[in-house]
Structures are given as structure tokens and as C-alpha cells.
């Protein structure tokens, strides 16, 4: 009876401690016991499912619960084996522990439960260095390996390189970059070095999808499309409450996307200024096929928008008369205002509905990609060119 209870607890997602060197054997024993119960017990109606491996590296142990809450939300669309690594790099004691659990769903009433496995590895101190070698044997063979790195990636470190070596796709969030100006350059070099073997996804880029589509919609009319090629100034506003000297990865990606799509080339590097009254501003001069233009990055105080995320876009185009295109936060999370202004005319104003998204949806979007995201890669390379230009 105790063994039966242990199995049922694991299938309900309650972690069970297991020896580190016997993780795979313990999982096999779990499913074998579920299918072939002791005398007098009925088999548990469960079916294992796995279409991919998701290795999650969490460098901040306090985030483990948040990250583990995402895993069950992924399973309906992405049956997987999750290997969640809680790495306490600041601990002096060297220690490695392991737990197994399962996440199950029942798509058909009275039918079998579809179950996916989760392995949690808790590593402290020197034990962290051996994690890549430990992970390889517990990957499900013949299915893709996704590496989700939670937190700022330690570019250039042996630990990161060893994990990337086992991954088909790496998921990062450039919003976690401690120094976006330097880290984007490191990311671009890493992507170039792994071009043949590994693709990359970025949660910050995924969250820009709405803004990119909204910009495209501004210019999808025959009346406004010509102004796309007459832009002379772009202002990208982002929210920043904590540190006026901080820079926004999303703002940099937006600029990189616009420039890469419209063949803009940098003429000068970023110039930076910041005051407590006006916030941080950076400017960049570029050359388009039709003339010179400027991109300004502007930090603004906007409590309704998380720090680092876009707050507004202004795109000024020359003409007779000139035209301004604006996208701006409204203070309501599901609405953004679109405005087209032209001298002598009433502005054209629309409210655009924005679907609310979650971390689980952002990661789920990354799990749907198996090849390179060339548009993202070009945006990163172009943004890096801004930063490298002197």
C-alpha cells in the first residue's frame, strides 16, 4: 500500500527524493510499478509521453518554485521531460540532490492520464561543475533538447558552453542582461559560433511580437506605406523606474528589427545622457536608402509598464506635410493607442487590443520553433553593429 501511495503522490506532482546515480532506474521502476501493480491492486491508467527534453537552468534558487509552476502549463501542447536545475552558486558546501515527479492530464474523461516526467537537480558549490555530464544520460534520446537559461547567461563561461553543447535550441531572456550593451555583442558572437548546431530564442523578443505587428499595421495602407521609407526620426520609449542609467533590451531589439528590415546602417555609435529630471536618453545616427535618420532611446517613468519594456514608439516621416505615427501604452494592460498625425488634419486614433501573455505562453512559443529565427538573429546582429560603431 505504501508503494502505491508513493506512486500516486509522484503522479500528482509531489517530488520524491531519489539517488542521483539512479534517476533513470527510479523512473523506470515508477512506470513499471504503475503498469504492473501488486496482487490485488489494479493498474494505474497512465501513459508516458515525451516529444522533447526541456533542461531548465535556474541560477537563483528563489525562482525555482516560479519556474516549476510553468512546466505543467506547457505539457498540454508540448509533452516533455523537464530537467530543472536549481544551482546555488554562492553556497560553500558541495552537494547534489535529485527528485522525480510527474505532471499528468486526462484529455478524455474516463481515459488514460497522459503523464510527463520532471527531474529536479539541486546543486550547491563545486557540485555545479559536474551538472552537464550528469544531465546527458538522463535526456530522452532521439527527441530535441531545449535549454532554458533563467537569469543572465554567463557568456564565455565553461558552464554555459557545456550546456549549450547538448542543446538544439537555447531559450534566454535578454531582459535579464546585466549590461545589454556588452551582452548583446557576446550573444551575437555566441550565435555565430553555434550557427551550425544551435538555434536561439529570446523571451524579450517574443514579447515584442505585438509591437512589431502594430508597427507593420501602421504602414499596411497604400496611403501610409510610402512614409515608411521617408522616416527621419524614431523615438523608442521604455519604462525605467529603478535606475536611470539602465538600458532596455527590448528597445535595442526594436531598433535592430527596424534597421535590419529597412536596410538602415549606423553612421555613429550611441551617445548617452541622463539626468534625474529628464531620465536617460541615447541617440543613434543612421543612413537609410533614402537619407539620414536618428533613433532616440528614451527612458520614462510609467508605473503601469514593467521596467525595461516598451512604453511608446514615435516615427516621424518627412513629406508635404510631414507625418507622425505613434504607438503608446494607455495604462490599461490590454490596450495600446495607435495615432497618425498630419498637419492640417485631425489625428486618426485607434485603440488596439493586446492579448495578455504569461511566461508559460512565451516559453511555449519558443518550444514550437525548431529552426533558426532569422529575423531575430538579424535584429541582434544589427543591434550589435549599433553598439560596436564608434
C-alpha positions in Angstrom: 0.0 0.0 0.0 2.8 2.4 0.8 4.4 1.8 -2.6 1.1 2.5 -4.2 0.7 5.7 -2.3 4.3 6.8 -3.3 3.5 6.3 -6.9 0.2 8.2 -6.7 2.0 11.1 -5.0 4.6 11.2 -7.7 1.9 11.2 -10.4 0.2 14.1 -8.6 3.4 16.1 -8.9 4.8 15.6 -5.4 8.6 15.3 -5.7 10.2 12.1 -4.5 13.9 12.1 -3.4 16.0 9.6 -5.3 19.7 8.7 -5.5 21.4 10.9 -8.1 23.0 8.0 -9.8 19.8 6.1 -10.1 17.4 8.7 -11.6 16.6 6.8 -14.8 16.2 3.5 -12.9 13.8 5.1 -10.4 11.7 6.5 -13.3 11.6 3.1 -15.0 10.6 1.5 -11.7 7.8 4.1 -11.3 6.2 3.3 -14.7 6.7 -0.4 -14.4 5.0 -0.5 -11.0 2.1 1.7 -12.3 1.6 -0.8 -15.1 2.1 -4.0 -13.1 0.8 -3.4 -9.6 1.0 -5.8 -6.7 -1.5 -8.5 -6.3 -5.0 -7.2 -5.5 -4.3 -3.8 -7.0 -5.5 -2.5 -10.4 -3.1 -0.9 -12.9 -2.9 2.9 -12.8 -4.4 4.2 -16.1 -1.4 6.3 -17.2 0.6 6.7 -20.4 4.1 8.3 -20.6 4.5 11.0 -23.3 7.6 12.9 -24.4 8.2 14.9 -27.6 11.2 16.9 -26.3 13.6 17.5 -23.5 13.5 20.8 -21.6 16.6 21.5 -19.5 16.0 24.5 -17.2 19.0 26.1 -15.5 17.9 28.3 -12.6 20.8 30.3 -11.1 18.6 31.9 -8.5 17.2 29.2 -6.2 14.4 31.5 -5.0 12.9 31.4 -8.5 12.6 27.6 -8.7 9.0 27.5 -7.5 8.0 30.1 -10.1 9.7 28.2 -12.9 8.4 24.8 -11.8 4.9 26.2 -11.9 5.4 26.9 -15.6 6.1 23.2 -16.5 2.6 21.8 -16.1 1.2 24.6 -18.3 3.5 23.6 -21.2 2.5 19.9 -21.2 -0.9 20.0 -23.0 0.8 21.3 -26.1 4.3 20.1 -25.6 4.7 16.7 -23.9 8.2 16.7 -22.5 10.7 15.6 -19.9 11.7 18.5 -17.8 15.1 18.6 -16.0 15.0 21.6 -13.6 18.4 22.5 -12.2 18.5 24.6 -9.1 22.1 25.9 -8.9 23.2 27.7 -5.7 26.5 29.1 -7.0 27.1 31.1 -3.8 27.0 28.1 -1.4 30.2 26.9 0.1 29.1 23.4 0.7 29.3 21.0 -2.3 26.1 19.0 -2.6 23.9 17.3 -5.2 20.3 16.1 -4.7 17.7 14.7 -7.0 13.9 14.4 -7.0 11.5 12.9 -9.6 7.8 13.8 -10.1 5.2 13.7 -12.9 2.6 16.0 -14.4 -0.5 14.3 -15.7 -3.6 15.4 -17.6 -6.6 13.5 -18.7 -7.7 14.6 -22.2 -10.7 12.2 -22.3 -13.0 11.5 -19.4 -12.5 8.0 -18.1 -9.5 7.7 -20.4 -5.8 7.2 -19.5 -3.9 10.1 -18.0 -1.1 11.4 -20.2 2.0 11.9 -17.9 5.2 13.7 -18.4 8.3 13.4 -16.2 10.1 16.1 -14.2 13.5 15.7 -12.7 14.8 18.3 -10.3 18.5 18.6 -9.5 19.6 20.7 -6.6 23.3 21.6 -6.9 25.5 23.6 -4.5 29.0 24.8 -4.7 31.5 22.7 -6.6 28.9 20.1 -7.5 27.6 22.5 -10.1 30.6 21.9 -12.4 29.6 18.3 -13.0 26.0 19.0 -14.0 26.3 18.8 -17.8 27.9 15.3 -17.5 25.0 14.3 -15.2 22.3 15.6 -17.5 23.3 13.9 -20.7 22.5 10.3 -19.6 19.0 11.3 -18.3 17.9 13.0 -21.6 15.3 11.1 -23.5 17.1 10.0 -26.7 16.0 10.9 -30.3 14.0 14.0 -29.4 15.1 17.6 -29.4 16.8 19.2 -26.4 15.8 22.7 -25.4 17.9 24.6 -22.8 16.0 27.4 -21.0 18.5 29.6 -19.1 16.8 31.5 -16.4 18.7 34.7 -15.5 21.6 36.5 -17.1 23.7 34.0 -19.1 27.4 33.9 -18.1 28.7 34.4 -21.6 32.1 32.9 -22.1 31.9 30.6 -19.1 32.7 26.9 -19.5 29.4 26.0 -17.6 27.2 27.8 -20.2 29.2 26.4 -23.1 28.9 22.9 -21.8 25.1 23.1 -21.5 24.7 24.7 -24.9 26.7 21.9 -26.4 23.9 19.4 -25.6 21.1 21.7 -26.8 19.4 22.1 -30.1 17.8 25.3 -29.0 18.6 27.8 -26.3 16.0 30.0 -24.7 17.1 33.2 -22.9 15.5 36.4 -21.8 17.7 39.4 -22.8 15.7 41.4 -20.3 17.9 39.7 -17.7 21.1 41.0 -19.3 23.1 42.9 -16.6 24.7 45.1 -19.3 22.7 44.9 -22.6 25.3 46.9 -24.5 28.0 44.3 -23.8 25.8 41.2 -23.5 24.2 41.7 -27.0 27.7 41.7 -28.5 28.5 38.5 -26.6 25.2 36.9 -27.7 25.9 37.8 -31.4 29.3 36.1 -31.2 27.9 33.1 -29.5 25.1 32.7 -32.1 27.7 32.9 -34.9 29.9 30.3 -33.3 26.9 27.9 -32.9 25.3 28.6 -36.2 25.6 25.0 -37.5 24.3 23.3 -34.3 22.1 25.5 -32.1 19.3 28.0 -32.6 18.3 30.7 -30.1 15.0 32.1 -28.8 14.6 35.2 -26.6 11.6 35.8 -24.3 12.1 39.6 -24.7 11.8 39.2 -28.5 8.7 37.1 -28.1 7.1 39.9 -26.0 7.9 42.4 -28.8 5.7 40.4 -31.3 2.6 42.6 -30.6 4.6 45.8 -31.1 6.2 44.6 -34.3 2.8 43.7 -35.7 1.4 47.0 -34.6 4.2 48.9 -36.4 3.6 46.9 -39.6 -0.1 47.7 -39.4 0.6 51.4 -39.3 2.1 51.2 -42.8 0.0 48.5 -44.4 -2.2 51.1 -46.2 -1.3 52.4 -49.7 -1.7 55.9 -48.2 0.9 55.4 -45.4 3.3 52.8 -46.9 5.4 55.4 -48.8 6.1 57.2 -45.5 7.8 54.1 -44.2 10.8 54.9 -46.5 10.8 58.6 -45.5 11.4 58.1 -41.8 13.8 60.7 -40.4 13.4 60.2 -36.7 12.3 57.3 -34.5 11.8 57.6 -30.7 11.7 54.4 -28.7 10.4 54.9 -25.2 10.8 52.4 -22.5 9.8 52.2 -18.8 12.5 52.6 -16.2 11.7 53.2 -12.6 14.8 51.9 -10.7 17.9 53.1 -12.5 18.0 56.0 -14.9 21.3 54.6 -16.3 19.8 51.2 -17.1 19.2 50.3 -20.8 16.4 48.3 -22.3 17.0 45.1 -24.3 13.5 45.4 -25.8 14.3 48.9 -27.1 17.5 47.7 -28.6 15.8 44.8 -30.3 13.1 47.0 -31.7 15.7 49.3 -33.2 17.6 46.3 -34.5 14.5 44.9 -36.1 13.5 48.2 -37.8 17.1 48.8 -39.1 17.5 45.2 -40.4 14.2 45.2 -42.2 14.7 48.7 -43.7 18.4 48.4 -44.5 19.5 51.2 -42.2 23.2 51.4 -41.5 24.8 53.1 -38.4 26.7 56.3 -39.0 27.8 56.8 -35.4 27.7 54.9 -32.1 25.3 55.6 -29.3 25.6 58.9 -27.5 24.2 58.8 -23.9 22.9 61.3 -21.4 21.0 61.0 -18.2 19.5 63.4 -15.6 17.2 62.7 -12.7 14.7 65.2 -14.2 14.6 64.0 -17.8 15.7 60.4 -17.4 18.1 58.6 -19.7 18.4 59.3 -23.4 20.6 57.7 -26.1 20.8 58.7 -29.8 22.0 56.9 -32.8 22.5 58.3 -36.3 21.9 56.1 -39.3 21.8 56.1 -43.1 18.7 54.7 -44.9 18.5 54.1 -48.6 16.6 57.4 -48.8 18.6 59.6 -46.4 19.8 60.1 -42.9 17.7 59.5 -39.8 18.0 59.4 -36.0 16.9 56.8 -33.4 16.4 58.1 -29.9 16.1 55.8 -26.9 14.2 57.5 -24.1 13.6 56.1 -20.5 10.4 57.3 -19.0 8.6 56.8 -15.7 5.5 54.8 -16.3 4.4 52.7 -13.3 1.9 50.7 -15.4 4.6 49.2 -17.5 7.3 46.8 -16.1 10.8 48.3 -16.2 12.6 47.7 -19.4 9.5 47.1 -21.5 8.4 49.4 -24.3 6.2 52.3 -23.4 5.8 54.1 -26.8 7.1 54.5 -30.3 7.1 57.7 -32.4 8.0 57.5 -36.0 8.4 60.8 -37.9 8.4 60.8 -41.7 9.2 63.7 -43.9 6.7 64.9 -46.5 4.5 67.7 -47.5 3.2 67.9 -44.9 5.2 65.6 -42.6 3.5 62.7 -40.8 3.9 61.2 -37.4 3.0 57.7 -36.4 2.6 56.9 -32.7 2.0 53.7 -30.6 1.7 54.3 -26.9 0.7 52.5 -23.7 -2.7 53.6 -22.3 -2.2 52.5 -18.7 -4.5 49.5 -19.4 -2.6 46.3 -19.9 -4.8 45.0 -22.8 -4.9 48.2 -24.9 -2.4 50.3 -26.8 -3.3 53.5 -28.6 -2.4 54.0 -32.3 -2.3 57.5 -33.7 -1.4 59.0 -37.0 -0.9 62.8 -37.1 -0.5 65.1 -40.0 -0.5 68.9 -40.1 -3.9 70.4 -41.0 -5.8 67.1 -40.4 -7.5 65.6 -37.4 -5.4 62.8 -35.9 -6.5 59.2 -36.7 -6.7 57.4 -33.4 -7.4 53.8 -32.7 -7.2 51.5 -29.7 -5.6 48.2 -30.4 -6.4 45.2 -28.3 -3.4 43.4 -26.9 -3.8 39.8 -25.6 -2.3 39.2 -22.2 0.5 36.7 -22.2 2.3 34.7 -19.5 5.7 33.3 -19.0 4.3 29.9 -19.9 3.0 31.2 -23.2 6.3 32.8 -24.0 8.2 29.6 -23.4 5.6 27.6 -25.2 6.1 29.8 -28.3 9.8 29.0 -28.1 9.1 25.3 -27.9 7.2 25.5 -31.2 10.4 26.6 -33.1 12.8 24.0 -34.3 14.9 26.1 -36.8 16.7 29.4 -36.7 14.7 32.6 -36.2 16.5 34.5 -38.9 14.6 37.8 -38.2 15.6 37.7 -34.6 19.2 36.9 -35.4 19.4 39.7 -37.9 17.9 42.1 -35.3 20.6 41.0 -32.8 23.4 41.4 -35.3 22.1 44.9 -36.3 21.8 46.0 -32.7 25.3 44.8 -32.1 26.5 46.9 -35.0 25.0 49.9 -33.3 26.9 49.2 -30.2 30.2 48.4 -31.9 30.1 51.5 -34.1 32.4 54.3 -32.8 
